[in-house]
Amino acid sequence: MIKKKKILQQLTFVVAPASDEVESLNFSKLVKHLKEKLGVSINLKYSNSYREALLSIKDGSAKLGWLGSYAYMKLEQQNLDIEPFAVGILKGRKTSNYHSLFIVNAKSKIKKIEDLHEKSLILSDEFSASGYEVPKHELENVGLPITNKKLYKNINYVKNHDEAIKKVLDGSADVAAISSINFEKWFNNNKKDNKNLKIIHKSSAISGPPLVFAKNLDPILKNKIKSIVLDAHNHIELGGYGGSMEMYIGIKESQTKHLESYIRPQWGWRTFVLLSSIIAVLAFVVIDLEINFLTLFTDSTKYLGDILSRMLPPDFSNLEKLLYSMLETIEIAILGTFLA
């Protein structure tokens, strides 16, 4: 009972180091809101590495926090008592999706990731999704696995994405793999330097990194934490990974939005262009053939009566000629279909 009381009196919210900028990992307002609503003291802890953040959850010293997409998945694969409960959506967006980007200096002759042979590469922490795991697979797909160091001039690892950007800008590296969220934040905050960077590769969408808590927390407390976080946008200005947030949404909703992002809308501009082209061709054909649909439909009963009078009763006295005509009709249909 005493141990449970201590847990309820104070919790630790751990944050993985995805950025140098405080604004890009600003969970302070959310944590303050949780404190006020729960009546529980919450210690906000910024870790020096993803591994440290992981170990905090693993050893129980932290009971909730933000770990990053891949770091969370690594814990889940180890069947540890960890549970995701919310994902943040940045201001102006509809999903939590982001991407891994390969960036170079604007003056670089490197045009694509296939050009990275014998070049210097910057990656982030091994538990970073967009700074390590996704780039690793992207490079393997083009025959440049990072496990083969001979393929590169050198491969260096940095603490976070902002540090990787600085390495490219100061010429310490030819290329860096970073998060699109960090790149966009840097682009907006550094107007003088952003013209010196260019993107040479963009990965497929990565599902947003979730907030997590320990499964061994009291179920009532977990439900309170989740409901407070999902409703927080109605009460405070939210922050999180990447800056200001529209809101935090549930895991199932986030997964649905992630899957929907891979489905192209059926009514895009290509669809409208195609339909417009078909209508234009049909209109030309109708005009060129001088088809009068009003006359066609008003005279249809007359034509139908004439056809039926010649069809009924059926006459099979010249069956051989009929069969030949049927075959001829099929041949015309085949040829017409082929030409069409």
Helices and strands as residue ranges (DSSP letters): H 2-9, E 10-15, G 22-24, H 28-38, E 41-46, H 50-58, E 64-66, H 69-77, E 82-90, E 100-105, G 113-116, E 120-123, I 129-133, H 134-141, G 149-151, E 154-157, H 161-169, E 175-179, H 180-189, G 194-196, E 197-202, E 210-214, H 219-231, G 232-234, E 238-240, E 243-249, H 251-260, H 269-288, H 293-298, H 300-311, H 319-339
